[in-house]
Amino acid sequence: MTERAISSSLRQRPAKPLHPMRTVMHLLRWVTVGLLLAFTLIPLIFMLTTSLKSPIEIRVSGSLLPSEGIFLVNWERAFRNVPLPRYLWNSLFVGIMSTTMTLLVAVPASYAIVRFRAGGRLLPSWILGTYVAPPIVISVPVFMLMRSVGLVDQPLGLALLHMVANLPVATWMLMDFVRSLPLEVEEAAQMDGASHWGVLLRIVIPLILPGLVATAIICLILSWNEFLFALILTYSLRSQTFPIGISEFQGEHGLQFGEISAAALTGIVPVYVLAMFFQRYLIHGLTRGSVK
């Protein structure tokens, strides 16, 4: 059979029909993705449109889109009535400081737990249990402790508390990343004369770098969104963070929904930009620990 005849027979062969169950599963997958996108994007769109409405329209109209035109008065009042840049800077400073301290403790701790069985079986369960406990239970003892050491209304005190709060999450995540590494690589480095700290710094940390980035982003977001301890431990502009600044938009006549929407979008943008910029590391880091 010639090449032309073969190609002609291939063109005349009817296309294989899709299996009905596969088509249904494909449709359900797209429907699920669409619902998740709608669940995520609709509140953001509603905040954006609310921030662009006039104050009167916000109170009398419940429509999604502005019907009287686009107004920037809510954005102007949000930055004029409340020092949002200062709150954003405090949140960024506390978040970076607490994330750095968290990783400095969580990396060697997770390596010691996985490779040297430090703490036995009790320590990993205790670490996870400390995160499950509600923070309000320890709010009064934490305030008394911070006041005794002079760290109330101090960014350093809030950063230390965020470090303690995020340490269980960071340690638990990094344990999976360390456990996924082949032990032979570390043994080969030790045979070449590397110490335990040398193996950790030169072998383990470079190999779990995507996991470190993912853990750092999650700790930074948790610190950025934390409200309870920031409310308890801070009371002046020099240390109050962005979630506390959002609560300043309650006036004598009620909540200023337009200004709150503008301010909330201002605080959400840095988090979304950070996640988009480190998207490759974040996805790779979050999925690598679950695949041995």
N, C-alpha and C positions, 0 to 999 in steps of 0.2 A: 504494500500500500504506500502510495507516494505521500510526501509531506503535505501537499495540497489537499488530498483526500482526508488525511487525519485531521487537519485544521477545520475542514468543512464539516466533518462528523461531530467535532467538538462544539462547533457553533450551533448545530442543529439539536444538540442534546438539551432537553428542557432543564430549567433550573430546579434544583432540589427544594421542595417546599419546606418552610420552617415548621418545626414541631410546635403544635399548639401550646404545650406547657412551657416551652422555652419562650414563646412570644408573650405569654401571660407574665412570666417572671421578669422579662425585660420591661414590660409595661409597668409592672409593680415597682420595679427599681427606679424608673424615672418618676413615677408618682411620688415615691418616698423622698427622692431628692428634691422634687418641687415643693413638697410640704415642709421639708426642713429649711429650704431657702426662704419660703414665705414666713415661716415661724421666726426666722432670724432677721429678715430684712424689713418686715412690716413695722415692727416697733421703731427701727431706725428711721424709716421713711416718715412715720407718724411724728417722731420728734423733730425731724427736719422741717416738715410742713407746719408744725405747731410753732416752731421758732420764727417762721416767716409770716405768720398771721398777725393781724392787729390785736391788741389786748381785748377789745370789745368782741371781735369775732371769735376769739378763743372761748369766751364765756357763754356766748349765745348760740354758737354753731358747733356741731359735732362732726362736720364733714372732714374727710381726709385731706383734701386739697384746699388751698386758700381760694375763697370766692370773691374777695374784695381787693385782690391785688397782693403783691409781695411787699412786705415791710421789714426793714432791718432794725426797727426800734428795739426789739427784744435783745438782739446782739449788742447794741450800743448800751442798753441799760445793764445787761449782765456784766460787762466789763467795767462799767462806771460805778455801779453800786457795790460790787464785791471785788476784791483784789484777786481775781482768778489767776493771773500769772504767778503771784506769790504762792498760792495754794498748789499750783502745778509744779513749781520748783521744789517745794517742800516734799511733795509726793515722789518726785523723781530722785531727790537726794536720799530720802529714807529708803526708797525701793532699791536703788543701786547699792547703798551701804549694807542693807540687810541681806540682799542677794549675795554679795561678795562674802560676807561673814558666814552665811549659810553654806556656801560651797566649800569654803575653807575648812569647815567642820565636817560636812557631809561626805566629802570625797574620801578622806582617810578612814572615816568611820565605816562607810559602806565597804571599803576594801578590807578592813580588818574583820568585819562581820562575815563576809563571804569567804575569804581565803584562810583566815585563822580561827574562825568560829568564835570570835570574841563575844562574850556574853551568853554563849550557848544558845539554846532554843528560846530562852526567856526574853532576851534583849530585843529581837525583831518584833515579837508580839507586844512588848511594852512600848516600843517606838510607835507602832501603829495605834495602840490604845490611847496614847497621849493625844493623837490627832483627832480621834473619834470623840473624846470628851468635849462637852460644850464649853466655849471660852468664858461664858458668863460666870461659871462656877468659881474660877480663880481670879475674877476681876478685882475683888476687894483685897485679897492677899498680894496681888501684883501691884496694886496702887500703893499699898503700905510699904512694900519692898522698894519700889522705885522712889518713893518719897524719902525713905531712910538713907538712900545713897545719893540723893540730890539729882535724880534724872527725870523728875516730873517736868513737863513742858520743855523737854529737850529733844531735838531730833535724834540724838544718839540713843537716848532711852527708848524711844519708839522703835528705832532700827533694831536694837537688841531684842526687844520683845517680838518683833516680826521675825527675827532670825530664829528665836526659840519656837515660835509658832509654825514656821515653815520647815524647820529641820526634819520632822518626821516624814513629810512628803518628799523632800529632796533625798533623804537617806534611803527611803523605800524604793524610789525610782532608780537611783544609782546602783542599788544592790542588783537589780535585774540586768543592768548594763554590764556590770563587772562579772556577773555570773555567766553572761553569754560569751565572754572572751575565752579562747582556748588556753588551758593551763600550761601547755607545752611552751608557749612563747615566753611566759614568765620564768619557767624553769630553765630555758636556754639562756636567758639574761642572767639568772643567778649563777649558772655554771661559768659564765664569762666574768664573774666577780662583782656583779651589781648587788647592792644592798636592797633591803625591802623598800626603803624610800626611793632608791634609784629606779627600781622596777615600777613603782607607782608614778614617779614623775616622768620617766622617759618612755615607758611602755604602755601602762594602763591609761593614763590621762590622754595621750594622743589618740589611742584607739577608741575611747569613749567620748571623743570631742562632740559628736552630734548629740549624744545624750546629755552632756554637760550644758550645751546651748539650750536644749529643750527644757532641762530642769531649771536653768537660770531664767528663762522666759516665764515659766509657770510661777516660780517664786516671785518674780518681779510683778506679775499680774496680781497675785494674791496680796502682795504688799500694797499695790496701788489701790486695790478695792477694799482694803480692810477699814472698818468703821468703828467697831466697838472700842478697841483699845486706844484708837486715836481720839475718840470722844472722851475717854476716861482720863488719859494722861496729858492731853494738850488743851490749853485754854487761851493761847495768844497767837498772834499772826506769825510769829517767828517759827512755830513748830506745827501748826495745824495743817493737815493734808487736804487733798482735794475733796474726798467724801464729806469732810466737815464743812468745807466751803459751799457745797451744794445745799446743805441744810440752812445756810444763811439767807436763802431766797424766800423765806416765809415772812410776809409783811403783816401789818396790822389788819389788813382786809382779807387775809388768806394767802394761799400759795400763788406765786407768780409763775404760772405754768409756761409761759413763753420764755421767760428768762431762764427757768430751770432747764428747758429743752435746749436752749442755746449753750448753756454752761455744760450740760451733760454731753452734748456732741463734742465740745471742746476737750473734755476729758477722755472721750472714747477714741478720738482720732489717734493720739499717740500709741495706744495699745494696738489698734488695727495696723498702723504703719509698722510697728515693731514686729507683729506677727507676719505681715506680708514680706517684710525685708528678710526675715530669718525663716521663711516658710519651708525651704528645703531642709534646713537643719532640724526644724521643729517636727516635720512629718517623719523624717528618717530617724530622729531620735526617739520619738514616741512609739514607732513600730519596731525598732530594732530590739528593744528590751523584751518584747513578747515573742520573738522568734529565736529559738536556741539553735 
